[in-house]
Structures are given as structure tokens and as C-alpha cells.
């Protein structure tokens, strides 16, 4: 069985590779290991959840993967590039061009409406206003919010604001989306809707989503769950979500169409 798994992995496209990763802090004379020898690979089109309690190292790991903190030791390869060796200006460009972020607190600008908030990251890429707004409209439609494009954040529910946040993360067409407790401020019904939306988008767009959470139930929506305790990945669980459960009836056919589009790229 392990040999079959290894053969399957070789066929897949690695997006994130972490090798022997450590983050050590000094507290007085004591060394604190926030990350203590972490190794794993995440693949294109995969929804991954990193699960752990407060202080387990999950947020430190997310910061490392996003290039927000430097490791003490080890390697982080994103699409084959060593980000732990990048200078700060290179990391800024990497995040701007390849990464989308979804935040627990939405982080929408209160002076901008929904469509302007979604379009904002494109302004940092030097894209013209007309093209920015056109792209923002496309991604608002993708998350089911075409009708609130002119609404300000204070005119939207928490669920709507988080959907706008997801559209904003997607508008730069990132290879990777990082989500830090993305449903922490939502009620249980809206949480389920947002997680199902994230599942669907990852499959449709063939992007890699890395979500950090303390909640095992939320993590169950992911394709793989990485359990972290005291800075170590202690277990990796696999979930098999059928295309029908994500796309509804006719899901298998829809996934075949997505795969065909990917093969032609």
C-alpha cells in the first residue's frame, strides 16, 4: 500500500515541500522549539488543514510557509523555489504574485465597497482600474456575491464579508491560499457554507489551500489533515471527499472537465 501511495505522489505536482524545519526561540537561557523537525509535501489542487491547540506551532508554521518568518534551520520549497533563502524584497514579490490570504477578521477596508476590496491586491501589481474591477466582478460572482458589489463592509453579514475576503484572496490567481482560522468569527451554519465554498473553489481552480485551525471538525473538510503537537507533525490523516459531495449531482463529470482544462494548460 505504501508503494502504491509513493507511486501516486510522484505523479502529483508538489507545490509546498518542507524539509527538516526548525524554529527555535531563546527565552533567557532556555531554548523553546516552536517547530521541531517538520517534514511534509503538499500538492496542487489540495485542501490541507494544519490542526493543533494554542502553542502547538501551527501559526508559526503558517508564517514560515508564507515567508513571514525565517526558520532557524531547514528548507521550504514553494514550486521548487527555496523561500528561506530569499531576501525581503523577493519575499514581498513572492507573496504579491503567488499567495492569497484569508483572515479570521476579514480585514476589509471600511472605506471601500465589496468590489473595490476584491480589486485592491491587483493595484499592487500595477493593473489598470478597468481590468481590476472586471476581475473583481468575476471572483465576486464565483463566491456567489454578484449582488453586493456596491455594498460597504458594514452593510454585509459576517459570512458575506468572509466571502469577499475569499474573492480578494483569489483575484491574484495565487498558486497557494493561506487561511488562518478563517471561520473563527462565524456561526456554525455560515462556517459550513464557507468551508464548502472553499472545498469547491480549490477543486475548480486547482489551487492549494492551507488552513490553520484548532477545530478537528472544521479540519474534516480538508483533503489531508496535518496534526501538530509541540512543534512536530505527529499524524497526517487523509479524507476522501467525493466530487458529488463537493459539486453536487454530476460532480464526477464536472471534475473530469476541470482535469481536461488542466491537461491542456
N, C-alpha and C positions, 0 to 999 in steps of 0.2 A: 504493500500500500504506500509506504514511504517513497519507494522508487517511482511509482506512478505519479505521486504528488510532485516530486522533483522534476520529472519529465514535463508535467503540465506547467510548472513555474518557469521552465526555460523558454516555453512558447510565449509566455506573457511578457508584457512590456514593463520592466521596473521603472518607477518614477522616483521613489524615495528609497535609498539604501543607507542604513545606519550600521556602522561597524565599530564595536568596542568603545562605545561612547561613555564618557565620564564628565561629570560636573562636580567639582569639589570646592566647597567654601570653607574658609577658616573662621572659626568663632573662638577668639582668644588663642589658646594653644590646641584647640580641638579641630579636627578635620570633619566636616559634615559632607557626606556623599549624597548630593541631590539626585545624581544619576550614577549608577554603579555598574558599568559594563553592559550597555544596551546594544543589542543586535537585532535587526529585522529588515524586511523588504516590504514595500507597499507598491501596488501595481496600478497601471492605468485603468480608469473606469471602476475603481474600487472605493467603497464607503467603509472607512476604518474608524473604529472608536477606541480611544485610549481611556481606560477606566481605572480610577483609583480614588482613595479617600484624600482628604486635605493633608498635604505634606508628603504625599506618595512620590512626587516628582513629575506628575503628569503635565502641569503647567510649564515647568522648566523644560521638559521635553518638547512641548509645542513651540516654545520660544526658540529653542535650538533649531527645530525644523524650519522655522520661518526666518532664521538668520537674525533674530533679535538679541540673542546671547551667543557668546563664543564658548565652545566646550573646553574643558581642561585638557582633554585627550580624546582621540577618536576621529572618525570620519563621518561626514554627512554628504551624500551624493544626491543631488536633485537633477534628474535627467542626465546623469553622467558627469555633472559638474560638482567639484568639491567646494561647497559653500563655506566650509570652515576656514578655507584659505583666502576667501575674498576680502578685499578692502571694504570700508564702509560705503563708499560711493558705488562699488559694484553690487553690494547687497541691496542698496536702495533701488538700483535699476532692476535687480532680480525680483524684488518684491513688487515693483511697479508693473513689470511686464509679465510675470509668471504666476503671481499669487493673488488670491482673493481672500478677504477676511469677513467672517460673520461674527458679530459680537453679541454678548448676552444683553447689553443695554442698548442695542440697536445703533447708537451713535449717529443718528441722522441729524443734519443741521436744521435747526428750527426756523431759520430764515429762508429755507428753500422748500419748494414743493416736492412731491414724490419723484417726478420725472427728473427734476434738477439734481436731486440727491443721487439718483441712479447714474446720471451722466457725469457726475463730478470726477470720478477717477480718470475718465478719458481726457479731461482737461490737462491733467499732469503728463499726458502722453503727447500733448500738442495737437490733438484732433479738433477740427473746427466745430463750431456750435451746432450747425445744422446736422452734421454727421453724428455728433454726440447725442443729440436729442432723438434722432432716428433709432440709434442703437438702444437707448434707454427705453423707448416705446416698445421695442421688440422684447426686451427682457422683463418689462412690467407685464406684458401680455403672457409671457412664459410662466410667471408666478401667479397669474390669474387676477391681476390688478389694473387692467387697462382703464377701468372706470375711475380710478383715484389719482390719475396722473397730476391733476392740478391741486390735490389736497395737501395741506401743510401737515407736518407730523402730529400736531396737537388735534387734528381733525380725524386722525386714524386710530383704530384699535391697536393693542399691543401686537396681535397676530398680523395685522396689515403692515405695521411698521417693520416687523421682522421679515416679512416677505419682501418689502422694499430693500431691506438690508441684504437679503439673498440675491435680489436682482442686481444690486450695486456690486456685490462680490463677483457676479457672473459676467458683468458687462465688459470687463477687460479680457474675456475669453481665457481665463487662467488655466494652467495645467493642474494646479493644486488649489483647493479651497480649505482654509483652516477655520474651524468653528470652535469657539471657547464657550462651553455651556450655553449653546445658542437658544435653548428654550427655558432658561432659568427664570425668566420673568413672565412666563405664560401659564395659563391654566391648562389642565390636563387635556381637554378636548382640542384646544388650539395647538398644544405641544404635539399631539398625534398628527394633526393636519400638516404642521410644518415639517415633521420628520418624514412623513410620507412624500411630501413635495421634494425634500432633499434626496430621498431614495430615487425618485423618478428622474430628477434632473441629472443626477450622477450617471444613471444608465443612458439617458438620452444624449447627454453632451459628452459622454466618455471622459469625464474628468475624475480626478482623485480627490475625495473628501476625507479630511482628517478631523474628527470631532473629539474634543475632550469633555468628559463628563464624570460625575461621581455616581451616576444612577445606572444600575445594571439594566433596568427595564428600557431606558432610552437607548442604551448601547445595543439592545437586541435588534434594532432597526438596521444596524451595520452589517456588512458582509463578513467582516472579521473584527473580533474584539481583543484588544491587547490589554491584559491586566497588569497593572504596575503597582508594586509594593516596595517601599523603601528603596526607590531608585532602580529597581530591577523588573524586567518583564518576566513574570512568573508563569504566565499561561497565555496562549493565543487560541481563541475559540473561532470556529467557522460557523457561519449561518448560511443556509441556502434559501434565499428568497426567490420564489418563482416569478417569472415575468408576469404571470396573471395577477399575482398578489400586488405587484407594483403598478402595472399598466391597466389592470382590469381585463375584461374579456378580450381575447385576441392579442394578448400580451406577447406570446411567443413570436407571432408574425411581425409584430412591431419591433421586437428585439432583433429579428433577422434583418429587417430593413436598416436598422441602425448599424449592424455589423457590416452590411453591404456598403453603406456610405463610408465607414471607416476603412474598409479594404481598398476603396477607390482613392483615398487620400494619399 
